Amino acid sequence: MAAHVRHQAVPVSGLRQRRTQLSRRYAVYMIPPHGSPLEEFGRRWLGRTPSAVPDTMPSHPALRDSFCGQKTENLLAGTRRRGFHATIRAPFEAAPRITPAQLSAALEEFCTTQPPVCGPPLRLACLGAQVALVPERPCKAISRLADACLRFFEPLRAPLCPADMERHRMKPLTERQERLLMRFGYPFVLEDYRFYMALTDRIRDTACRRALCEKLAPLVAPFLPGALHIGELCLFRQENRVSPFILQKRIPLTGRQSPARRHRARL
């Protein structure tokens, strides 16, 4: 069993915390294809599109129910802010003198080196304390894409600030995750990366989480058959820590793939 690292919380000055809250962040996400049924489900479920600030309440009929004394929409606040997506490169602050245009150009360059990915179908699952869509089985091709994106953008990110370091360490981290946090500014990368599309915030009540998962199962079932196809990556921007992530650009994956690697990509 992996050892977990315990850290004593170090107070962060109020000024530094305010600076962190005001800092702009970027992320590389995979989102459903524009106009697809899965995108429409995400729009109704979260009450927002990837390119717009949430301006309506979630409207899916399932949200009329309540679970554990809470309205379902109250279990979605953080997920609404982040949008319906799977993380490829976790949020980061840009390094000094790196502009939004440079980040956009960098993602364009990266996408020319990466072929589209064909992965296993998605399934609904309780992932930790969240309800999410996850691949039916691990997919090396998706992990390779995320690993390559992580390393490509590493020179373009600012060092992790103390407030964010402290926030990540509020969760129990293994020794390896602590090393990854120090090296890449995020602990759940490389061997610890997990592809998933969150549908809820963390729901600590197990019975509540299972009840919501059962309610969602028939609603998402029509979107899940068939292989997962990742044909583009998207650059998102968050103006400050309480604002939503907004789509900046969709960029197709246009890299070429050898026959041998095409076979491995399906494994």
Buried (B, 14 or more C-beta within 10 A) or exposed (E): EEEEBEEEEEEBEEEEBEEBEEBEBBBBBBBBEEEEEBBEBBBBBBBBBBBEEBEEEBEBEBBEEEBBEEBBBEBBEEBBBBBBBBBBBBBBBBBEEBEBEEBBEBBBEBBEEBBBBBBBBBBBBBBEEBBBBBBBEEBBBBBBBBBBBBEBBBEBBBEBBBBBBBBBBEEEBBEBBBEBBEEBBBBBBBEBBBBBBBBBBEBEBEEBBBBBBEBBEEBBEEBBEEBBEBBBBBBBBBBEBEEBBBBBBBBEBBEEBEEEEEEEBEE
